[in-house]
Every structure is written in C-alpha cells, then in structure tokens.
C-alpha cells in the first residue's frame, strides 16, 4: 500500500497528507478549489520548516516530503490508482455521503475507503457504497503531524482484515491506533464534547468567567489546554456539529448543545479560524485575551 489519496486540503486534510508523505507514501491531495490546495501545500511547507528548525527532520526530508505530494481538483483523476482514500472534508453528513458515492464509483474495486469523521456513523457512510466491508474510520487528531492517536472505527460490515491493515498502516506513520466501535462520537468526542458543552453551560449560567473555567481545568485537572480554549481551537462550529450528531444518535438530552454555543455559531464566532470565540485572536492565535462579550 503506497498510493494514498486524501480528500480535502483543509486543516485535517493537509495534516494527513503531510504525515503520509513524510512516511514515504505517494499522496494525491484532492480539493475542488485550487486556492485551497495552494493554502494546503503552503501550510505543509511551513510546518515542515518548523520541523527543520527544531532539528526534527533535515532539509532533504522536507524536499522529499513535498515531492511525494501531488494535487488534483478532479476526484476521479486523483483516486485512479489509490490503494487507500482518506476523506477529510467538512463534518457534514450529506457531503460525506455524496463523496463516498463518487469514490465508490471512481476507485479500483479493492481500494479501502476511510473517513476522518469525528462523530458520524461509519456504517451509515459505508451503506451508500457497494463495498461496505472496505469502509473504515481513521479519526486523526489535530495537529495531525504531532498528535499520536488515531481512532480506528470499524463499521458494522468492516472486515477484520481491513481493520488489521489500517491498524498496522497507522503504526507505520508513527501513530498509536486504538480500535473502537461505531457509535456516535466514538470514544474521543463522546467524552470530550460533553465536557466542553458543560464548560460552556457553566459560563452561560454565570458560575465563572472564561479564564476562571479554563484555569480550574488546567491547574486542577492537569489539562494542557482549558476546555473553552480547546473548543476555540477545534472550532465552535465543529463542536456544535458533533454534539448535534450525538444528540440525534442517542436522543439523550445530556448531549443537547448549550444555547450559548448555538448562538455563537450563528453569529459566526467559530474560535481561532474566525478570529473570535471565547477568546479574541485578532492580535494573536494564542488564547491570551478574552473576547469582549465575556470580558
């Protein structure tokens, strides 16, 4: 398995492409937008520069990594010879189903189809293909080149052979794969998102301020990042999407998103990527200044 296709050149997609390419795989990075592809390659190059500056890799390693990546705006061309496709598009069920239908038609019949979804049912995605046994979840953590964990989610029909192949493949990337079953939110977000949502509820109810909530969790629970800062980093729109998937999947009110989170997303306050969430990122991408609304 040497030919990898990655769908989506955003934060997760370019990180996944970077990781595979640095491990010697030939990667085809696919996005409908040329500008997204350019930004993705620029991000990969900057991240490689940081690795060079820290003496983690050599300049030659950087050049080899970049040479392993080619870009495509046409999915059919990009996946023509792929052994594995990793979909890393927006966390939107309709979009993912559309992509997987297209992948199923365009890919060789033995190509494994993986999704980087952080919450959506692998079984549901697999059901729109004629190869549900070859569909699996590969939930990488952000930032992909740094974070070691990969949640490997097997759908209802995913075979043992495919699961074992992807587990071993993840290890060759220097990752630590953990196999989990297909339920809304899997393990990582089933535990993380209720904590983030409860943190937002705590702010919403006036129990404490943004900095105070994050400080309690960092100093009291040894978290490297407070839950509100982490929500900004993930993207409040992504957090809302995941909570909605879990709420719909379990029909349990404990997963219902806080009204404050809903309103912030409606107002376009997504966190780091929009410049404002619980913190103000207009001057720095670090969570140093609480957003005016909460200060």
N, C-alpha and C positions, 0 to 999 in steps of 0.2 A: 504494500500500500504506500505509494509515493506521490500520487497525484490528488491534491486536495482542492476543492472549490469552496469558497466562503461567500455566502450571500449577505451583502450589506457591508458598507465601508465605514459605518459609524464607530462609536467608541468600542463596542464589543467586537464588531467585525474586524476592524483593523488590528485590534489586540490579538484576536485569534489567528489572523493571517501572519502577524509578526511572530507569534510563538511557533507556529508550524514551520515557517520559512527559516527561522533561526535554528530549528532542529533538523534542517536539511531536506524538508519536503518541498516539492514544487507546488506553489499556491497560485490559484487563479482567484483574484479578488473581484467580485461582481457587484455592481451597483448600477441602477438605471441612470444615475446622474454622474456626468464627467467631473463636475466640481466636487461632489462627494468623494469620488475616487482620488482626486488630487489632494484633497484635505486628508484623506486616509493615509496616503503614501507619505505626505508631509509629516503627519503625526508619527508614523512608524519611524521615519528617518530621525526625527527629533528624539524619540525615545531611545533609539539605538545610539545616538550621540551621547545621551546621558549615561548609557551603559559603558561606552568607551571612556568617558570622563572619569568614571568610577573604577576603571580597570577591570570591569567585569567581562568585557569582550575586547577584541582587537579591532583596528580599523578594517582589516581584511575580513573579519567576521561580519562586520556591518555591511561591507560591499557584497559579500556572498549572500547575506540575508535578503538584501534588496534585489539582487539578481534572481533570487528564487521566486519573486512575486511578479506576476503579470496581471494587467487589469482588463476588464471587459464590461461593456454596458449591455451586452446581449446574453441572457441566461443560457440559452441553448448552446451558444458557442463556448461559453465558459465552462459548462459541465460535460462537454462532449466526451472527454476521456477520464472523468473523475472516478477515483475509487471510493472517495468519501466526499459528501457535501455537508457543510455545516451552515445551517441557516441562522443568521443573526440579524434579522430585520426587526422592526418595531414590534413591541409586545401587543400585537393586535391579532385576535383570532381569525378574523376574516382575511386579513392579509396573509397570514401564515398558511391558511388552508389553500388560498389561491396559489401561493408559491409552491407548495408541495404537490399540488395537482400538476403544475407545469414541470417540476423536477421529475416527477414520476414518468411523464411522457418523454422528457428530453434525455434522461440519464441512461447509461447502459443498465441492463436488467439486474446486474449483480452489485450495482452501486449502493452503498449504505447511505441512508439519508438521516442526518442528525439535525436536531434543533437545539439552539441555545436558550430556548424559552426558560423563564424563571418561575413559571407557575402554570402554564396552560397544559392541558391533558395531552400526553404523548399518544395515547390511544385514539383520541379524537382526531389529532393531526394525521396519524397513520391510516385512519379509516377512509380518507379521501384518496389514498393511493392503492395500487394493485400489488403492493409489496409491503404490507404492514409488518411482516416479520423482519424487515430490514430497516425499520424506522426506530430511532432511539433518541433519548435526550442527552445532550452534553452541555450541562449548565456550568460554564466557566464563571469565575468570579472576577470582578473589576478592581484593579487593573490586571488584565489577563497575563501579561508577561511576568508579573511579580507574584500574584496570588497562586498558591499551590493547589487548592482544592478544585476538583471537578466533580459535580454531582452527575452520576450516570443513572439515567432514569429509563427503565425498561417499560415499554407499553405492554398491554395485555397480550399482544401477539409477538413481541420481540423475542427472537430465539436466544438460547444460551450461547450459541456460537458467536452471534453478533455482539452480545453483551461482553463476552470474554475478549473479543477482538478490540472493542473500543476501550475496555479497561486497560489492556496491555498497551494500546496505542497511546493512551493518556500518560502512562508511565514513561514512554519514550520521550515525551515532551517535558519530562521533569516534574510532572504533576502527581498529585496523590488522588486517585479516583475513589469515590465512595458510591457503591451501588444502592439505590433507593427505589421504592415502588411508586407507581403513578397515581398520586393523589394531589389535589390542588395545593400548590405552594411547595410540594415535595417536602424536604426537611428544612433547608436553609430559610426559605421565606415563610414557611408555616410557623417557625419560631420567631424569626426576626421581625416580620411585618406587624404582628400583634403588639410587639414591644414598641416599635416605632409609633404605631397608632395610639397606644396608651400614653406615650410620651406627649403626643400632640393633644390628646384629651386632657392631660394634666396641665398643659399650657392653656388650653381652651377654657378650662374650669377655674383658672386663676390660682392654682395651687402654688406655682412658682414660675419664674421667668425662663427665657431660653437658656441663658448662660447657667443659671442655677440648676436646671434639669440636666443639662449636659455635664456639668461639673460633678453632680451627685453620681452619675453613672460612670464617669471616668475615674474618679477617685474612690468611690465606694465599691464599684463592681469590677475595677481594673479593665474597663473597656478602653481601647486606644482612641476611640472617637465617640463623642456623645451621640445619642440616637437622633437628635434633631439635625446635628451636623451631618450625620450619616445619611439621613433622609435627603438633605440638600445635595449630597454627593451622588446618591443613586439617581435622584430626580423625583420630585414630588408627583409628577405625572405617572412615572413608572410605579411608584409606591401605591398610588390610587388604583392603577390598573390591576396590580397583583391582589390588592385587598378585595377588589370587585370580583375577581376570578374566584377567590377563596369564599367570599360571601355567597356567590351564586352556586359554587360547587358543594358547599356544606349546608347552606340555608341556616346558618347559625349566626345570631345577631352579634356574637362576640367578634366577628370579622368585619362588621359594618364599618366603613371608613368614617372617621371623625368629620363633622360638618366643616370644621376649620380647614382641613386638608382639601375637601371638595371645593370650597370657595377659593382657596389659594390657587388651585389648578385652573379653575375657571377664569381667574384673574391673570393667568399667565405667569404666576410666580412658581417656577419649577425648581429653583435652587441654583446651583453653580452654573448650569448651562444657560439660564436666562438672566443671570446677574443678581438675582434676589430670590430668597426663600425665607427661611428663618433667620438667615444672616444676609448681610449686604456684601456682594462680591464685586462692586463697581470699581474698587481700587485694588483688591487682592483676591485671589482664588482661595485664600485661607479664611477660615471662619473666625475672623478677628473682630468684626463689627456686627452687632445685632441689627437686623432690619428695622427701619424706622417704625414700622407698625407695632413692633414688640418692645421697643426701647423706652 
